[in-house]
C-alpha cells in the first residue's frame, strides 16, 4: 500500500485549504460443504521452485456462508512424516488484484508481481525446508475459478479461504497434522490476523497455535472517511488510489448494504466495472491519471458505507486466543508505520498476547532479527 501516507497527508492539506476459466454460478448447483476437497494435482519441482507441490481445489465459505470454489498451493516436505504428522503453516499472500488468476499460488504463471511472488516463495521455501507443510490459498476470486471480483481486504472470506484450505489439504494428504499456524505479509498479514480471530469458533476441530503478521494492513479504512468529490488528484499516488478503488470494488461485490453505487460518478461506475477482472498492475495503469475524487459523487463519510467498511475490513483488536508475532518495519511507506504503531498500541491496551520485532526495511522486508523471530516463534508454538 505504497504512498498511503503521502496521499492521506496531501488530501487532508488540500481539503483543509479547499488460466482455466470456470463458469460463475451465483449459487453452485452441487456445492459441497466448505473445507471439502475437490482435487489435488501434483506439480513438478519447478512449481514455485519448491519440491512436493500440489494445486488444491476446494470449497470455501463466502462472506455470507455460501460454498464457493477456490484454489491454492500445498507443499509437503520430503521423507516420512513425524509421528504426529507434518505441522502446517498457512501462508496468506499480499495484494495482487481483483481478478481470476491474480493470486498466483495455484498458477504462478499468472502472478502479477514477479518480484513480490518471488519474495513470498522464499518464505514458503524456508518453511518447507524446516519441516512444515505449507498451505497457500489464492483467496476468493483470485485463483482458478471465476467467482466475481475478489472481496479485497474482507476479513471473513480471507479467513475462511485459509481455514477451509487447511481442512482440504488434510483431506488430500492424511499425513498432515491438526497442528497449524498462519503467516502473512501486507494484505496477508491482515488475512492472518482475521484467520486467528475466526479460528476459535470456525474450526475448533483444528489445533491452532499462533500468528505471524508481517507489516499487516490495518486502519487503512480510516483514510476512506476523508475521501469525496472534492478530493484532489495528487501526483505520485496512483498505487494508493488503486488500493482504494480495490476496496470499493471488493466492498461493492460483497456488501450490498454499503450501497457503493450510490457514491459513484458515471466514471466511477465505469472504472469499478472494468477493474473487477484485473490484476494490480493493470488496475494501477487504469487509474494512473485519475484522482479518487473523480470517481465519487458524494463523501464516503456520508450514509452507510463507512459502517459497512468497518465490519468488512477493520482488524479486530480483541478476541484472540493464541499468541501473535508482529514483524513491523518502522520505515514502511506502503502501510505507513504509524498505522503499525497504532495496531500494536490497541493490542497492548486490549491485553492481546503479542510481541513485536521492529526493522528498518521496506514494506514486508525481513531482516535477520525478524527471520530469527519468525522461525523461533513457529518452533516454540507449532512444534511444542
Buried (B, 14 or more C-beta within 10 A) or exposed (E): BBBBBBBBEBBEEBBEEEEEEBEBEEEBEEBEEBBBBBEBEEBEEEBBEBBBBBBBBBBBBBBEEEBBBBBBBBBBBEEEBEEEBBBBBBBBBBBBBBBBBBBBBBBBEBBBBEEBBEBBBBBBBBBBEBBBBBBBBBBBBBBBBBBBBBBBBBBBBBBBBBBBBBBBBBBBBEBBBBBBBBBBBBBBBBBBBBBBBBBEEBBEEBBBBBBBBBBBBBBBBBBBEBBBBEBBBBEEBBBBBBBBBBBBBBBBBBBEEBBBEEBBBEEBBEBBEBBBBBBBBBBBEBBEEBBBBBBBBBBBEEBBBBEBBEEBBBBBBEEBEBBBBBBBBEEBBBBBBEBBBBBBEBBEEEEBEBEBBBBEBEBBBBBEEBBEBBBEBBEEBBBE
